Amino acid sequence: MSDERADASAPATLRDELLAVESRRQQALIDVDLAALDALFEESLVHIHAPGLVHNKAQLLEHTATRRAYLEITRGELNVRVFGAAGDVAVITGPITNRLRTAEGGERTLAGVATQVLHRGGDGEWRFVSFQMAPYGEQAWGALPSEQAEQHGGEK
């Protein structure tokens, strides 16, 4: 895949704009603000929950309204990249921790890494087109040599 940009890292102002859109998504999920979520999600949205459940936009809105599961969403340091000649596609990747209400009325916390894809429409608004969360789990393989060096303060 080629891109006109050698470095896809988003400029600071665009990064801030995209992170603000992500903050609105988080708050709308917590508040069960379906109108806000409807405006933030493209019609073609594909949302893949941590256990592999796949929802389209209508299903995710129904899920949010019915389950009212999100109590708190926390993000860590996010990698924000922008692609395309027009800079109209963004990918946000990084840690996420969701504090969730359970079906039994209790709470649970689910943490992992999420990848989100956004598209800037003709109206200039960024909307989510894809979301996938991979929960943290047992690592079957040990760290790569480059990862070991990073963990011990060395160079890659």
Stockholm file with secondary structure:
# STOCKHOLM 1.0

chainA/1-156         MSDERADASAPATLRDELLAVESRRQQALIDVDLAALDALFEESLVHIHAPGLVHNKAQLLEHTATRRAYLEITRGELNVRVFGAAGDVAVITGPITNRLRTAEGGERTLAGVATQVLHRGGDGEWRFVSFQMAPYGEQAWGALPSEQAEQHGGEK
#=GR chainA/1-156 SS CCCSCSCCBCCHHHHHHHHHHHHHHHHHHHHTCHHHHHHHEEEEEEEECTTSCEEEHHHHHHHHHHHCCEEEEEECSCEEEEESTTCCEEEEEEEEEEEEECTTSCEEEEEEEEEEEEEECTTSCEEEEEEEEEECCCCSSCCCHHHHHHHTTCCC
#=GC SS_cons         CCCSCSCCBCCHHHHHHHHHHHHHHHHHHHHTCHHHHHHHEEEEEEEECTTSCEEEHHHHHHHHHHHCCEEEEEECSCEEEEESTTCCEEEEEEEEEEEEECTTSCEEEEEEEEEEEEEECTTSCEEEEEEEEEECCCCSSCCCHHHHHHHTTCCC
//
